[in-house]
């Protein structure tokens, strides 16, 4: 162990609170670490001790990446089985590169896992709350009980000055409520509450965390800002933009960003429908408008509607928040309705491509997760499309490179295949719902030979129309004009 780390551990029992705003000595010391006081904030030297409450997707990715920055991180979760597996290096989620990074940081001693919040928090500089905030089905707003329970638990165990960081996606004003919970049990000079929303794309989360397009920090306390600056110093060194705002602004940024992206997805889906009616190609339209840097090309790929852990619940939560604030957002209310109806419309599209009915037909479904490079099935379009086809009399056989395990618990009456070609064997039609790279690379001659009938309904536009027609497929895609409706 390095001497400075040894000194740091020895000094935790006698930590000294940072000076309050306005009290700016030349330097101050806590836990064996020297803080230099600048004109605007305190700069912390050496690594930070960080606790991540919640070892789900956000907590695990964030905690592992912070450890890789050189910080000392403990991920805490109540699920003993999950923690036991993590200690053995078994990652409970599919995220490219996460397993290797987790093992490397465990081996270095920077990353550990615990079920004891009290033990983990001893000497911590910051405690991140990274628990779930699912939608309340009956009302649409975010379920905040896990965040507030975490705040109460944290209040019972922190000792010296600690920054409580809300990483979970929460409605505007949630940080104020967490502050009230902490203040009911602790002196106000013992903590600072910060909003630090995540912007991680499943399948690219490590890159997003370590090389972000922005880090948002909502903070209203100089000491809290100093700690956050120290935590994200590696990103600043790599010229990553860090925006400091008020807590409420940070909370709103998260919702506004996700809902805007969901609007782009829904917009291009509606344009795709129009393209089919007026014989235009939505891929050309998407490229044409995406070249305008005021619009941008991302999230302009038409498909069967958005899903996942963020867009559906965040659009609902923002709608609920706006209604409660008496400032309804009509655009977002419509967005939610359009997206849900689109998934049903895709099932009808498949039926039309199969001659008007799928009754008694074997339909091969390629891809079940809401997007590629994840095993996440939350609000996946397949969860609507597959049952709709089953209700119309279809027998579904499905394959997904990573999502089958989760899908088994969510889709009944489905036959699951071990690979794409086994899925296609003898089917009356193939349907692409998720655009895994594996499906782009299929041998199309072999696909045709496997199918009982050469019908492919491509809801992600991954194949060229001319190639598919030349091979003799009836190929139906999305928004590609009259040609996209098959031949």
C-alpha positions in Angstrom: 0.0 0.0 0.0 1.3 3.5 -0.9 2.2 5.6 2.1 -0.3 8.3 1.2 -3.1 5.7 1.0 -2.0 4.3 4.4 -2.0 7.8 5.9 -5.4 8.3 4.4 -6.9 5.2 5.9 -5.3 6.0 9.3 -6.8 9.4 9.3 -10.4 8.5 8.5 -11.4 8.2 12.2 -10.4 11.8 12.9 -11.8 13.5 9.7 -12.2 17.2 9.9 -15.1 18.9 8.1 -14.1 21.1 5.2 -14.3 24.9 5.9 -17.7 26.5 5.2 -18.1 28.9 2.3 -16.4 32.2 3.2 -13.8 30.5 5.4 -10.8 30.1 3.1 -7.6 29.1 4.9 -4.5 28.4 2.8 -5.2 24.7 3.2 -7.0 22.2 5.3 -6.5 18.5 6.0 -8.9 15.6 6.3 -8.2 11.9 6.6 -4.5 12.5 5.8 -5.3 14.4 2.6 -4.5 18.0 1.9 -7.0 20.2 0.2 -5.8 23.4 -1.4 -8.1 26.4 -1.4 -8.4 28.3 -4.6 -10.2 31.5 -5.3 -13.4 29.7 -6.2 -13.3 26.2 -4.8 -11.2 23.6 -2.9 -9.1 21.2 -4.9 -8.7 17.7 -3.5 -5.5 15.9 -4.1 -5.2 12.0 -4.3 -8.1 9.5 -4.7 -11.6 9.7 -3.3 -13.5 7.1 -1.4 -16.8 6.6 -3.1 -19.8 4.5 -2.2 -22.3 3.5 -4.9 -25.7 2.6 -3.4 -27.3 0.2 -5.9 -25.4 -2.3 -8.0 -27.8 -2.3 -10.9 -26.9 -1.1 -14.4 -26.1 2.5 -13.6 -24.5 1.8 -10.3 -22.3 -1.0 -11.6 -21.1 0.8 -14.7 -20.5 4.1 -12.8 -18.8 2.4 -9.9 -16.5 0.4 -12.1 -15.6 3.3 -14.3 -14.9 5.6 -11.2 -12.6 2.8 -9.8 -10.8 2.7 -13.2 -10.2 6.5 -12.8 -8.2 5.6 -9.7 -10.8 6.2 -7.0 -11.6 3.7 -4.2 -15.2 2.5 -4.8 -17.5 0.2 -2.9 -20.8 -0.8 -4.6 -23.5 -1.6 -2.0 -26.7 -3.6 -2.7 -29.2 -5.4 -0.5 -29.3 -8.5 -2.7 -26.8 -10.9 -1.1 -26.8 -13.3 -4.0 -25.9 -10.5 -6.5 -23.1 -9.2 -4.2 -21.7 -12.7 -3.8 -21.6 -13.2 -7.6 -20.0 -9.8 -8.1 -17.3 -10.6 -5.7 -16.5 -13.6 -7.8 -16.4 -11.4 -10.9 -19.8 -12.6 -12.3 -21.5 -9.6 -13.9 -25.4 -9.9 -13.8 -26.0 -7.7 -16.9 -24.7 -7.8 -20.4 -22.6 -4.7 -21.2 -19.7 -5.0 -23.6 -16.3 -4.7 -21.8 -17.8 -4.3 -18.3 -16.8 -7.8 -17.1 -13.2 -7.3 -18.0 -13.0 -3.8 -16.4 -14.7 -5.0 -13.2 -12.2 -7.9 -12.8 -9.3 -5.6 -13.4 -10.4 -3.1 -10.8 -11.2 -5.8 -8.3 -7.7 -7.2 -8.7 -6.2 -3.7 -8.1 -8.2 -3.4 -4.9 -9.9 -0.2 -6.0 -13.4 -1.8 -6.5 -15.2 -3.9 -3.9 -18.8 -5.0 -3.1 -20.8 -5.1 0.1 -24.2 -5.6 1.6 -23.3 -3.3 4.5 -23.9 0.4 3.9 -22.5 1.3 7.3 -19.2 -0.4 6.7 -18.9 1.0 3.2 -19.6 4.6 4.2 -16.9 4.8 6.8 -14.6 7.5 5.6 -16.4 8.1 2.4 -16.1 11.4 0.6 -19.2 10.8 -1.6 -22.2 8.4 -1.6 -23.9 8.0 -4.9 -27.6 7.0 -5.0 -28.0 4.8 -8.1 -31.3 2.9 -7.4 -34.2 2.3 -9.7 -37.0 4.9 -10.3 -39.6 2.8 -12.2 -42.8 4.2 -13.4 -45.9 3.9 -11.1 -48.1 2.1 -13.5 -51.3 3.7 -12.3 -50.2 7.3 -12.5 -47.1 7.4 -14.8 -44.9 9.3 -12.3 -41.5 8.0 -11.1 -41.5 5.7 -8.1 -39.2 7.5 -5.6 -39.4 5.2 -2.7 -36.1 3.5 -3.4 -34.3 6.8 -3.6 -35.8 8.2 -0.4 -35.2 4.9 1.4 -31.6 5.1 0.4 -31.4 8.7 1.6 -32.8 7.7 5.0 -30.3 4.8 5.3 -27.4 7.1 4.4 -28.5 9.7 7.0 -28.1 7.0 9.7 -24.5 6.1 8.9 -22.5 9.1 7.6 -20.3 10.8 10.1 -17.9 13.5 8.7 -18.8 15.8 5.8 -20.2 13.7 3.0 -21.5 14.5 -0.5 -24.7 12.7 -1.3 -24.9 12.4 -5.1 -28.2 11.5 -6.8 -27.3 9.4 -9.9 -30.8 8.0 -10.4 -33.1 9.7 -12.8 -35.5 11.7 -10.6 -38.2 14.3 -11.1 -37.3 18.0 -10.6 -37.3 18.8 -6.9 -36.2 15.3 -5.7 -32.8 16.7 -4.6 -34.7 19.1 -2.3 -36.6 16.2 -0.8 -33.4 14.2 -0.2 -31.9 17.2 1.5 -34.9 17.4 3.8 -34.5 13.7 4.7 -30.9 14.2 5.5 -31.5 17.5 7.4 -34.0 15.8 9.6 -31.3 13.6 11.0 -28.0 15.5 10.5 -26.6 19.0 11.0 -26.6 20.8 7.6 -22.8 21.3 7.7 -22.3 17.5 7.6 -23.6 16.9 4.0 -24.2 18.4 0.6 -26.7 17.0 -2.0 -25.7 17.0 -5.6 -27.6 16.0 -8.8 -25.4 14.1 -11.3 -27.6 12.4 -13.8 -26.3 9.6 -16.0 -26.3 9.6 -19.8 -25.3 6.1 -20.5 -26.3 4.3 -23.7 -26.7 0.5 -23.1 -24.1 -1.2 -25.3 -21.7 1.8 -25.1 -21.9 2.7 -21.4 -18.2 2.4 -20.6 -17.2 4.7 -23.5 -20.0 7.1 -22.5 -18.9 7.3 -18.9 -15.2 7.6 -19.6 -15.4 9.9 -22.6 -18.7 11.7 -22.2 -20.0 14.5 -24.4 -20.9 16.2 -21.1 -21.1 15.7 -17.4 -23.9 17.5 -15.6 -23.4 18.5 -11.9 -26.2 20.2 -10.1 -24.6 21.6 -6.9 -25.3 24.5 -4.6 -22.6 24.0 -2.0 -18.9 25.0 -2.5 -17.6 21.9 -0.6 -19.9 19.7 -2.7 -18.6 21.3 -5.9 -15.0 20.7 -4.7 -15.6 17.0 -4.1 -17.3 16.6 -7.5 -14.5 18.4 -9.2 -12.0 15.9 -7.6 -14.2 12.9 -8.7 -14.4 14.0 -12.3 -10.9 15.5 -12.6 -9.8 12.6 -15.0 -12.6 13.6 -17.4 -11.6 17.3 -17.2 -8.0 16.4 -18.0 -9.3 14.7 -21.2 -11.1 17.9 -22.1 -14.6 16.5 -21.2 -17.1 19.3 -20.7 -18.4 19.6 -17.2 -21.4 21.8 -16.7 -22.2 23.0 -13.2 -25.8 24.1 -12.6 -28.4 24.2 -9.9 -29.8 20.9 -8.7 -33.2 21.5 -10.3 -31.7 22.5 -13.6 -29.6 19.3 -13.6 -32.7 17.2 -12.9 -34.6 18.9 -15.7 -31.6 18.4 -18.2 -31.9 14.7 -17.8 -35.6 14.5 -18.5 -35.4 17.1 -21.3 -32.5 15.3 -23.0 -34.2 11.9 -23.0 -37.6 13.2 -24.1 -36.0 15.2 -27.0 -34.3 12.1 -28.3 -37.5 10.1 -28.0 -39.2 12.8 -30.0 -36.6 12.4 -32.8 -37.3 8.7 -32.9 -41.1 9.2 -33.0 -40.8 12.0 -35.6 -38.8 9.9 -38.1 -41.2 7.0 -37.5 -44.1 9.2 -38.5 -42.2 10.5 -41.5 -41.5 6.9 -42.5 -45.3 6.2 -42.6 -45.7 9.3 -44.8 -42.9 8.2 -47.1 -44.7 4.9 -47.7 -47.7 6.7 -48.9 -46.0 9.3 -51.1 -43.3 7.0 -52.6 -40.3 8.6 -50.9 -37.4 6.8 -49.2 -37.1 7.6 -45.4 -33.4 6.6 -45.4 -32.7 9.4 -47.9 -34.9 11.8 -46.0 -33.2 10.9 -42.7 -29.7 11.4 -44.3 -30.8 14.7 -45.9 -32.2 16.3 -42.7 -29.5 14.8 -40.5 -26.8 16.6 -42.5 -28.2 19.8 -41.0 -26.1 20.3 -37.9 -29.0 21.9 -36.2 -30.8 18.6 -36.4 -28.0 15.9 -36.4 -28.1 12.4 -37.8 -28.5 10.5 -34.5 -31.8 8.9 -33.5 -33.3 9.4 -37.0 -33.5 5.7 -37.8 -37.1 4.5 -38.4 -38.2 1.4 -36.6 -40.9 -0.2 -34.5 -40.9 2.4 -31.7 -38.7 3.1 -28.8 -38.3 1.1 -25.6 -35.7 0.5 -22.9 -35.2 1.6 -19.4 -35.2 5.4 -20.0 -37.4 6.8 -22.8 -40.7 5.2 -21.9 -40.6 6.0 -18.2 -39.0 9.4 -18.6 -41.6 10.6 -21.2 -44.4 9.5 -18.8 -42.7 11.1 -15.8 -42.1 14.4 -17.6 -45.8 14.4 -18.8 -46.9 13.8 -15.2 -44.6 16.5 -13.8 -45.8 19.0 -16.4 -49.5 18.4 -15.6 -48.8 18.8 -11.8 -46.9 22.0 -12.5 -49.9 23.2 -14.6 -47.6 23.6 -17.6 -48.7 20.6 -19.7 -46.4 19.6 -22.6 -48.8 18.6 -25.4 -46.1 17.5 -27.7 -44.8 14.9 -25.2 -48.3 13.7 -24.4 -48.8 12.9 -28.1 -45.4 11.3 -28.3 -46.3 8.7 -25.7 -49.5 7.8 -27.4 -47.9 7.6 -30.9 -45.1 5.4 -29.7 -47.5 2.8 -28.1 -49.7 2.7 -31.2 -46.7 2.2 -33.5 -45.8 -1.1 -31.9 -49.3 -2.4 -32.7 -49.2 -0.9 -36.2 -46.0 -3.0 -36.8 -47.9 -6.2 -35.9 -50.5 -5.2 -38.5 -47.8 -4.5 -41.0 -46.4 -8.1 -40.5 -49.9 -9.5 -41.0 -50.3 -7.6 -44.3 -47.0 -8.9 -45.5 -48.1 -12.4 -44.8 -51.1 -12.0 -47.1 -53.5 -10.4 -44.6 -53.3 -13.1 -41.9 -50.8 -14.9 -39.7 -53.3 -17.5 -38.4 -51.6 -20.9 -38.3 -48.4 -19.6 -39.7 -44.9 -20.0 -38.2 -43.3 -16.6 -37.8 -39.5 -16.3 -37.1 -38.6 -13.3 -35.0 -35.0 -12.1 -35.1 -34.2 -9.9 -32.1 -36.2 -9.3 -28.9 -34.3 -6.7 -26.9 -35.2 -3.1 -27.3 -31.8 -2.4 -29.0 -28.7 -4.3 -29.9 -25.7 -4.8 -27.6 -27.9 -5.3 -24.5 -29.9 -8.0 -22.8 -32.5 -5.4 -21.7 -36.1 -6.3 -22.4 -37.7 -3.4 -20.7 -40.5 -1.9 -22.8 -39.0 -3.6 -25.9 -41.3 -3.4 -29.0 -41.2 -7.2 -29.2 -43.2 -7.4 -25.9 -46.1 -5.8 -27.9 -45.5 -7.2 -31.4 -45.1 -10.8 -30.4 -48.3 -11.1 -28.3 -50.3 -9.3 -31.0 -49.1 -11.8 -33.6 -49.9 -14.7 -31.2 -53.4 -13.3 -30.6 -53.8 -13.3 -34.4 -53.0 -17.0 -34.5 -49.3 -17.1 -35.3 -46.8 -19.5 -33.8 -43.7 -17.6 -32.8 -40.1 -18.9 -32.9 -37.6 -16.3 -31.7 -33.9 -15.8 -31.4 -31.8 -13.0 -29.8 -28.1 -13.2 -29.2 -28.4 -11.9 -25.5 -32.0 -11.4 -24.6 -33.5 -15.0 -24.6 -33.0 -15.5 -20.9 -34.9 -12.4 -20.0 -37.5 -12.9 -22.8 -38.4 -16.4 -21.5 -39.9 -14.8 -18.4 -41.8 -12.2 -20.3 -43.1 -14.0 -23.4 -45.3 -17.1 -23.0 -46.0 -19.6 -25.8 -42.8 -18.7 -27.7 -40.4 -21.3 -29.1 -36.8 -20.1 -28.6 -34.1 -21.1 -31.0 -30.3 -21.4 -30.3 -29.3 -19.4 -33.4 -30.6 -17.4 -36.3 -30.7 -20.2 -38.9 -32.5 -22.6 -36.5 -35.0 -19.8 -35.9 -35.7 -19.3 -39.6 -36.0 -23.1 -40.4 -39.4 -23.7 -42.1 -40.9 -20.4 -41.1 -43.6 -18.7 -43.3 -42.0 -15.4 -42.7 -39.0 -13.8 -40.9 -39.3 -10.6 -38.9 -36.3 -8.4 -37.9 -37.2 -6.5 -34.7 -33.8 -5.7 -33.3 -30.8 -4.8 -35.5 -28.1 -6.9 -34.1 -24.9 -6.9 -36.3 -25.2 -10.7 -36.4 -28.3 -10.4 -38.5 -26.7 -7.9 -40.9 -24.0 -10.5 -41.6 -26.4 -13.5 -42.3 -25.8 -15.4 -45.5 -29.0 -14.4 -47.4 -28.9 -17.4 -49.7 -28.8 -19.6 -46.6 -31.7 -17.5 -45.1 -33.8 -18.1 -48.2 -33.0 -21.8 -48.2 -34.0 -22.1 -44.4 -37.3 -20.3 -44.7 -40.4 -22.2 -45.7 -41.5 -19.1 -47.7 -39.1 -16.3 -48.8 -40.8 -13.5 -46.9 -38.8 -11.1 -44.8 -40.3 -8.2 -42.9 -37.4 -5.9 -41.9 -38.6 -3.4 -39.2 -35.0 -2.0 -39.0 -34.1 -1.6 -42.7 -30.9 -3.5 -42.4 -30.9 -5.1 -45.9 -30.8 -3.4 -49.4 -34.1 -3.7 -51.2 -32.4 -4.4 -54.6 -30.4 -7.3 -53.2 -33.3 -8.8 -51.5 -35.5 -8.6 -54.6 -32.7 -10.0 -56.8 -32.5 -13.0 -54.5 -36.2 -13.6 -54.8 -37.5 -12.5 -51.4 -40.7 -10.7 -50.8 -39.0 -8.0 -48.8 -41.1 -5.5 -46.7 -39.3 -2.7 -44.8 -40.2 0.6 -43.2 -40.6 3.9 -44.9 -38.9 3.0 -48.2 -41.8 4.2 -50.5 -43.9 1.9 -52.5 -40.8 -0.4 -53.0 -40.7 -1.0 -49.3 -44.1 -2.7 -49.3 -42.7 -5.7 -51.0 -43.2 -7.3 -54.3 
